Amino acid sequence: MKKSIYIFLFISFFAKSQSFDVVPLGIFGGEKEENLSSYLVSATGKNQFLCLDAGTINAGINKAIENKTFNTDENTVLKEYIKAYFVSHGHLDHVSGLIINSPADSKKNIYAIPFVKNILLNQYFTNEVWANFSDEGAGAIGKYHINAVEPQKIFEIPETNFKAQFFELSHTKTHESSAILINHQGQYLLYLGDTGADRVEQSNKLENLWKNIAPLVRNKSLKAILIEVSFPNAQKENLLFGHLTPNLLNEELNKLAFLVGKEHLKGFNVVITHRKPTGKNPEIIADELKANNPFQVNWVFPEQGVKLSF
């Protein structure tokens, strides 16, 4: 009897400690069109997903079904499980899945900073590049409502029980990117689109983000950060084009450690996204991060279609 109670309490504690399910639909930052940046996030045990970027959709859903992450068909995941999209920036490896799958999709919201909304409306949903599946402009089909949300404004995402907040990122000086901080009942998840390091980009946008999330790291309510590392350390800084290397990520984490105390980063979940798949780059990046982990964070290297829980 006591053993059963202990098992029940352990399972209950473990369940309560998990706040978010994350399903990678695509993990790479280029070339592999069937596996480009896209992550579904939901409150644990709920099929009410916000899609964080949308480079790959259909192929990622099918991979998740193959891995038994979803026990249903691709049509159900696309039309019913995915409740809304967040688009961090306008590059094709972050939006192509959304655009190509739009004829098969259901009516839903897209959330983006104003700069990105303008790209979606003026560059993609134009009736020349692609039919206008938005609800604005000439020939609007009305499937997607693109919500332009100002950075740092807190807003709600219907059907997900999420509140969220955007932060600007510098992905080269001419192209704005963004991060989203998701809040579910006082537990948080942070996802960054493409970003360069502040020093290289001559920016303070990551510094601003670190200052805003520092209290959440200290009180352990931030469950994980999903952040890009596109190139190995050998990549020259003038050829990064608004991306990070392992050394530059550690340079940025050093700023966060200064704000929160190094001890608060030990064991903290850092999910590495957007590795460029050229040659052995993904393996080299992983090896370099494992070999140099001064803050003892928990590096997580996602696999397409395999669920993560935080």
C-alpha positions in Angstrom: 0.0 0.0 0.0 2.8 2.4 1.0 4.7 1.6 -2.2 1.7 2.5 -4.3 1.3 5.8 -2.5 5.0 6.6 -3.1 4.7 5.8 -6.8 1.5 8.0 -7.0 3.2 10.9 -5.3 6.3 10.5 -7.5 4.2 10.5 -10.7 2.2 13.5 -9.4 5.3 15.5 -8.6 6.9 14.7 -11.9 3.7 15.7 -13.8 3.5 19.0 -11.9 7.1 19.7 -12.6 6.5 19.5 -16.4 4.8 22.7 -17.8 5.4 22.5 -21.6 5.5 19.9 -24.3 7.7 20.9 -27.3 7.5 19.0 -30.6 10.2 19.9 -33.1 8.7 19.9 -36.6 12.0 21.1 -38.1 15.4 21.7 -36.5 17.8 23.0 -39.1 18.6 26.4 -40.5 18.8 25.8 -44.2 19.2 23.4 -47.1 17.0 20.6 -45.8 13.6 21.8 -46.9 11.9 18.8 -45.1 13.5 19.8 -41.7 13.5 23.6 -41.3 12.9 25.7 -38.1 9.5 24.9 -36.6 8.6 24.0 -33.0 5.1 23.2 -31.6 4.6 24.2 -27.9 1.7 23.3 -25.7 0.9 23.1 -22.1 1.8 19.6 -20.9 -0.7 17.0 -22.0 -2.7 19.4 -24.1 -3.0 19.3 -27.9 -3.3 23.1 -28.1 -0.2 24.1 -29.9 1.4 27.4 -30.8 3.7 26.9 -33.7 7.0 28.7 -33.2 8.1 29.5 -36.7 7.0 27.4 -39.6 9.8 26.5 -42.0 8.6 22.9 -42.1 5.1 21.8 -41.2 3.8 18.7 -43.1 7.0 16.7 -43.2 7.5 17.4 -39.5 4.0 16.4 -38.5 4.5 13.1 -40.4 7.8 12.5 -38.6 6.1 13.1 -35.3 3.4 10.6 -36.2 6.1 8.1 -37.2 7.8 8.6 -33.8 4.4 8.0 -32.0 4.5 11.6 -30.7 1.0 12.0 -32.2 -1.5 9.2 -32.4 -3.6 10.7 -35.1 -3.4 11.8 -38.8 -1.6 14.7 -40.2 -4.8 16.5 -41.1 -5.9 16.6 -37.5 -2.6 17.9 -36.3 -2.5 20.7 -38.9 -6.1 21.8 -38.7 -7.0 21.1 -35.0 -3.9 20.7 -32.9 -2.1 23.8 -34.2 -4.1 26.8 -32.9 -1.8 29.7 -34.0 1.6 30.6 -35.4 4.4 32.9 -34.2 6.7 34.1 -37.0 9.9 35.4 -35.6 11.1 36.9 -38.9 10.5 36.8 -42.6 13.2 34.5 -44.0 12.0 31.5 -46.0 13.5 28.9 -43.7 11.0 30.1 -41.1 7.9 30.6 -43.1 7.9 28.3 -46.1 6.0 25.5 -44.4 3.2 27.9 -43.4 2.9 29.3 -46.9 3.0 26.0 -48.7 0.5 24.3 -46.4 -1.9 27.3 -46.2 -4.4 25.8 -48.7 -4.9 22.8 -46.5 -4.9 24.7 -43.2 -7.8 25.8 -41.0 -8.6 29.4 -40.1 -6.3 30.7 -37.4 -4.1 33.6 -36.0 -0.6 34.5 -36.9 1.4 36.6 -34.4 4.4 38.7 -35.3 6.1 42.1 -34.7 4.9 44.8 -37.2 8.1 44.5 -39.3 7.4 40.8 -39.9 3.6 41.3 -40.6 4.5 43.7 -43.4 6.8 41.1 -44.9 4.1 38.4 -44.8 1.6 40.8 -46.5 3.9 42.5 -48.9 6.2 39.8 -50.0 4.4 36.5 -49.7 0.6 36.8 -49.5 0.6 39.0 -52.7 -1.4 37.0 -55.2 1.8 36.9 -57.3 4.2 34.9 -55.1 1.2 33.1 -53.4 -2.5 33.5 -53.0 -3.5 36.0 -50.3 -4.5 33.7 -47.5 -4.6 36.7 -45.0 -7.8 38.7 -44.3 -6.2 42.0 -45.5 -5.6 43.5 -49.0 -6.5 42.6 -52.5 -8.0 39.2 -53.1 -7.9 38.3 -49.3 -9.1 34.7 -48.8 -9.5 35.4 -45.0 -7.9 32.2 -43.6 -5.2 33.9 -41.5 -5.5 37.0 -39.3 -2.0 38.4 -38.9 -1.7 40.2 -35.5 1.0 42.8 -35.3 2.0 43.0 -31.7 4.5 45.7 -30.4 7.6 44.4 -28.6 7.2 43.8 -24.9 3.4 44.2 -24.9 1.8 41.3 -23.0 -1.1 39.6 -24.9 -3.2 36.4 -24.8 -3.2 33.7 -27.5 -6.7 32.2 -27.7 -7.2 28.4 -27.4 -3.8 27.9 -25.9 -4.1 29.4 -22.4 -0.9 31.2 -23.1 0.1 34.8 -22.5 3.1 36.0 -24.5 5.4 38.9 -25.0 7.7 39.7 -27.9 11.3 41.0 -27.8 13.2 42.4 -30.7 16.4 40.7 -32.0 19.1 41.8 -34.4 19.4 39.5 -37.4 21.8 41.7 -39.4 21.3 45.5 -39.2 18.6 45.5 -42.0 16.4 42.6 -40.9 14.5 42.5 -37.7 13.9 39.3 -35.9 12.1 38.6 -32.6 11.8 36.3 -29.6 8.7 35.2 -27.8 8.3 34.7 -24.0 5.4 32.3 -23.3 3.7 32.3 -20.0 1.5 29.4 -18.9 0.2 29.9 -15.3 3.4 31.5 -14.1 5.7 29.1 -15.9 7.7 30.3 -18.9 9.4 29.2 -22.1 11.6 31.5 -24.3 12.0 30.9 -28.0 14.4 33.1 -30.1 14.3 33.5 -33.8 17.6 34.1 -35.6 19.9 36.4 -33.8 23.4 37.7 -33.8 25.4 38.5 -30.7 25.1 42.0 -29.4 28.9 42.7 -29.8 28.9 41.6 -33.4 25.6 43.3 -34.3 26.5 46.4 -32.4 23.2 46.1 -30.6 21.8 45.8 -27.1 18.7 43.7 -27.9 19.9 40.5 -26.3 21.1 42.5 -23.3 17.5 43.9 -23.0 16.1 40.3 -23.3 18.4 39.0 -20.6 17.5 41.8 -18.2 13.8 41.0 -18.7 14.1 37.2 -18.1 16.7 37.4 -15.3 14.0 37.3 -12.5 12.4 34.2 -14.1 15.8 32.4 -14.2 16.5 33.3 -10.6 13.1 32.0 -9.3 13.3 29.0 -11.6 10.0 29.7 -13.4 11.7 29.8 -16.8 11.8 26.2 -17.9 14.0 26.5 -21.0 15.4 28.7 -23.7 15.4 27.7 -27.3 18.2 29.6 -29.1 20.0 29.3 -32.3 23.6 28.3 -32.9 24.0 28.3 -36.7 27.8 27.9 -37.2 30.8 26.3 -35.6 33.4 28.5 -34.0 35.6 28.5 -37.1 33.1 30.7 -38.9 34.5 34.2 -39.2 32.5 36.9 -37.5 32.1 38.9 -40.7 30.5 35.9 -42.3 27.9 35.1 -39.6 25.1 37.1 -41.2 23.3 37.7 -37.9 23.8 34.2 -36.3 25.6 32.7 -33.3 28.5 30.3 -32.8 29.1 28.2 -29.6 31.6 30.8 -28.4 29.2 33.7 -29.0 26.3 31.9 -27.2 28.6 31.5 -24.2 29.5 35.1 -24.5 25.8 36.0 -24.2 25.2 33.5 -21.4 28.0 35.2 -19.5 25.8 38.3 -19.5 22.9 36.4 -18.2 25.1 34.7 -15.6 26.2 38.2 -14.4 22.6 39.2 -13.9 21.3 36.0 -12.1 24.4 34.5 -10.6 26.3 31.6 -12.3 24.8 29.1 -9.9 21.3 29.7 -11.3 22.4 28.5 -14.8 23.7 25.2 -13.6 21.4 22.5 -15.1 19.3 25.1 -16.9 17.8 23.8 -20.2 19.2 25.4 -23.3 17.8 24.0 -26.5 20.0 24.5 -29.5 18.1 25.4 -32.7 18.9 26.3 -36.3 22.2 24.5 -36.8 23.2 24.9 -40.4 23.3 21.3 -41.9 26.2 21.8 -44.2 28.8 19.0 -44.0 29.4 18.1 -40.3 28.4 21.4 -38.9 25.6 20.0 -36.6 28.0 17.5 -35.0 30.8 20.1 -34.7 28.5 22.6 -33.1 27.3 20.0 -30.6 30.9 18.9 -29.8 32.0 22.4 -29.3 29.2 23.2 -26.9 29.8 20.0 -24.9 33.5 20.7 -24.7 33.0 24.3 -23.5 30.2 24.6 -21.0 31.4 27.1 -18.4 27.9 27.6 -16.8 27.1 23.8 -16.7 23.8 24.3 -18.5 21.9 21.4 -19.9 22.4 21.5 -23.7 19.5 19.9 -25.5 19.8 19.0 -29.2 16.3 18.4 -30.6 15.3 15.7 -33.0 12.6 16.1 -35.6 9.3 14.7 -34.4 10.6 13.7 -30.9 8.7 15.4 -28.1 10.6 17.3 -25.4 9.0 18.2 -22.0 10.1 21.0 -19.7 
